Structure formats: structure tokens, C-alpha cells
Amino acid sequence: MADQPSDNAYWAANLKVIKISLVIWALVSFGFGILLRPMLAGIKVGGTDLGFWFAQQGSILVFLALIFFYAWRMNKLDAEHGVEEE
């Protein structure tokens, strides 16, 4: 039971990383790609408007970046709390 506060801190930090990642993912995919698309229509990227770019390619690239960010941050968090893989 001595590890309980450390476990709670680890899971709190884990949930914080997950929440931040989900907010970024939702903002980019749903927000920029669907809700804010009319506002982004005037900005051109690669021959098309920015809203269409986020809906088709940007959200996928951000999702991939979030996967790598999550893996990097969780490895760092694991090392901080002494639960890293060997």
C-alpha cells in the first residue's frame, strides 16, 4: 500500500496526457475539418482551402504526430515513476 500515492500520481499524469491528446485530436479533426471549415476556406494550402486540407490530410498527420507524442511522453512518464520497460 506504500505505492498508492505514486500510483495515483502516475495515473493522474497519464490521464492528463490522454485528455490533452483527445482535445487536440477533436479540435483538429472535428473543429478544423468540419465546424471551422467555412472560416478556413479563404486560406489556400497546396491548391485547396485549409479546411478541406485539414479534413483530408491534416487531421491524419496530426493524429500520427499525436501517436508519436503519446509514446514519447508515456516513456518519459514511465521513467519518472519507475515503471519503464526493460
C-alpha positions in Angstrom: 0.0 0.0 0.0 3.0 2.3 0.2 2.9 2.7 -3.6 -0.6 4.0 -3.6 0.2 7.8 -3.8 2.8 7.1 -6.5 0.3 5.0 -8.5 -2.3 7.8 -8.2 0.2 10.4 -9.4 1.2 8.2 -12.3 -2.4 7.6 -13.4 -3.3 11.3 -12.9 -0.4 12.2 -15.2 -1.4 9.5 -17.7 -5.0 10.8 -17.8 -3.8 14.4 -18.3 -1.7 13.3 -21.4 -4.7 11.4 -22.8 -7.1 14.3 -22.2 -4.7 16.8 -23.9 -4.3 14.4 -26.9 -8.0 13.9 -27.2 -8.7 17.6 -27.1 -6.1 18.3 -29.8 -7.5 15.4 -32.0 -11.1 16.6 -31.6 -10.2 20.2 -32.4 -8.2 19.3 -35.5 -10.4 16.6 -37.0 -13.9 17.8 -36.0 -13.2 21.5 -35.4 -11.0 22.5 -38.2 -12.2 19.9 -40.7 -16.0 20.3 -40.2 -17.1 23.2 -37.9 -14.5 25.8 -38.8 -14.2 24.8 -42.5 -16.1 27.8 -43.9 -13.8 30.2 -41.9 -10.7 28.4 -43.3 -12.0 28.4 -46.9 -10.1 31.6 -47.8 -6.7 30.3 -46.8 -5.0 28.3 -49.6 -2.7 25.3 -49.0 -1.4 23.2 -51.8 -4.0 24.4 -54.3 -7.0 23.8 -52.0 -8.5 25.6 -49.0 -7.2 25.0 -45.5 -10.5 23.5 -44.2 -10.5 20.8 -46.9 -6.8 20.1 -46.3 -7.5 19.5 -42.5 -10.4 17.3 -43.3 -8.5 15.2 -45.8 -4.8 15.2 -44.8 -4.2 17.5 -41.9 -6.2 15.5 -39.4 -4.4 12.3 -40.3 -1.0 13.9 -40.0 -1.9 15.4 -36.6 -3.2 12.0 -35.5 0.1 10.4 -36.4 2.0 13.2 -34.6 -0.2 12.6 -31.5 0.7 8.8 -31.6 4.4 9.6 -31.5 3.9 12.3 -28.9 1.9 9.9 -26.7 4.5 7.2 -27.0 7.4 9.6 -26.2 5.6 11.2 -23.3 4.5 7.9 -21.8 8.0 6.5 -22.0 9.2 9.7 -20.2 6.4 9.4 -17.6 7.2 5.7 -17.1 10.8 6.5 -16.4 9.8 9.3 -13.9 7.6 6.9 -11.9 9.9 3.8 -12.2 7.6 1.6 -14.3 9.6 1.7 -17.6 10.1 -1.4 -19.6 13.5 -3.1 -19.6 
